[in-house]
Amino acid sequence: MVIDMSRQDVMRRLASKYIWWKTPEEAAARPERVVAQVMNIGDYDDVQAMAQAVGDDYLREVLRGVEAGQLDARSWTYWHYRLGLAAPGAVPPLPLRRVG
């Protein structure tokens, strides 16, 4: 995904807050990881800023590619409803870790 400068600023700010164990530049190099983390534990203002910066199509792409453990059940359900990817009562199961 190509992100323009204002979007990069948002991603760096979110990266520094939600991927605190890396530098903002290192974390922002994997925007899908930053976005998934904000989708899972972001506060209202950060979620709104992120959604505006990347758009719903990118959020759908990230949601389809999350790894097991990146989102909790509540966030998984919320984002499926919020992005129109599931009807009420028809949310797909969370991704599972595979051993082997």
N, C-alpha and C positions, 0 to 999 in steps of 0.2 A: 504494500500500500504506500502510495506517495502522499506525504502529508505536507501542506504548505506551512509557512513560518508561524502563523498564529496557532495553527493546530499543533505544531511542534512545541510551542511554548506551553500549551495546555498539557500535552503529553509529558513534557519534562517536569512540570509542576506536580502532576498526578504521580509520575514515576517516583519523585523524591518522597512523596507522602506514603505511597502504597507498596513500593518495592524498595524499602528503606535500606536493605542490605547491599544494594548496588548503587553506584553513582547514577544520577538522573540520566546521563548520556548512555551508560551501559543498559539501563532498564528500558529507555525509550527506543533503543535499537530493536527491541522486540515489542512493538506496540500492542500486539495481540495479547501478550502476557499482562501488560499494564491494564489494558481494557478489561480482561477477565477478572483481574484483582479488584478493580473498581466496581465491576458488575456484582462481585460477591460481597465486598465489605465497604463500598463507597458510601459517603454520606450524601444527602439529597443534592446539595449544591454541586458536589463533584460529579455525581452521576449526570446531572443536567448539563454541566460543562462538557463532559466527555461525549455524551450523546450528540450535542450540538456540533462538537469538533469533528467527530468521525462519521456520523449519520447512521441511520437504521440498517442500511444494507451491510455496512461493516460490522455492526453489532451482531447481525444475524450470522455473518461469516464466522465471527469469533465464537458465538454460541454453538454453532455446528461443529467447531473444532476443539472445544475445551477438552482437557484431559481429566481423567478421574481425579476427584479431590479438589479441582480448581473452584467449583461452585458448590455451595451447600444446597440442600433440597429446596429451601425457601427461595433462594436466588434463582435457581434453575427454573422453578415454576413461574416466578414473577416474570422473568425475561421471556419465557415462551409465550406467556399471555401478552406482555407488553409489545412484543414484536410481531404478534399475529401468527405465531408458529404452532399454536395449539388451541383447540377448542376447550371450553371448560370441561374438566374431567378427563381430558385426553392428552395430558402431557406425557411425552415419552420418558422412559426411565433414565435416571442419571447414568453417565458413562461409568463403567466398572474397570477396575485395575485387572490386568491380565498377568498371571504369573506363568513364566515358562518361556 
